Amino acid sequence: MESDSRSIFALSGITGMLIATVLLLSIVAGLTVWGLGVQQANAQNFYEIKDETSIKMISTKNAAHRVVVGQ
């Protein structure tokens, strides 16, 4: 008679589910903290548009009208 060794605490059971859940929640928390840090670092880097009337609809020189104020 062959016996299947089943255990609720095997990696395919509740322990594996808890490990996967903790791993996913730690990844979400890490990415959230990282995103908030990036947002706070760039919150003061805003820009202004200079000389709006001379901006062309299709032009490669439109970026020259943008002036970064926060840096």
N, C-alpha and C positions, 0 to 999 in steps of 0.2 A: 504494500500500500504506500503510495507516494503522498507525502504530506507537504502541503503548501505552507510556507512560513510567512504568514501574514501578521503584520503588526500595525497598530494604529500610529505608532511612532516611527515608522519607516520613512525614508525620504520621499516616497511616493504617497505618503499619508498626510496626517495633520502637520507633521514637522516640516515636510517639504512645502506645504501650503503656507505655513507661517514664515519660513525662510524667504519664499518668493514675495510674500506680502511686505515683509520688512525691507527687503531689497528694493522693491518698487517704490515704497513710500520714502525711503532714504534718497533714491534718485530724484523723485519729485521735489523733496525738500531741498536738496542740493541745487537743482536747477532754479528753484524759486529764489533761493538766497543769492545765487549768481546773477539772476536777472534783475533783482532789486539793487544789487551793487552796481551793475552796469547802468541802470536807470538813474541812480543817485549820482553817479560820476558824470553823466551827460545831461543832467537836469539844468545846469547853468550854461550850457553851450547852445545858445539860441542865435538866430541870425536875423538880419534886417535886409530889406530890399531897398537898394538905392536907385534913384532915377527910374521909377516905374514906367514913365511915359515913353522911354526910348527902348523898351524891351520888345523885340520882334517875336512873332508867333512861332516861327521856325528859324532858329539860329543857334549856332554852336557857341556863340559868345554870351548867351544869357546867364551863364554861371558867373560872369564878372560882376553882375548886379547884386549878387548875394555877398553880404559881409557878415562874418561870424563875430558876434559881440561878446560872448561869454568866455572866450579863451584868454 
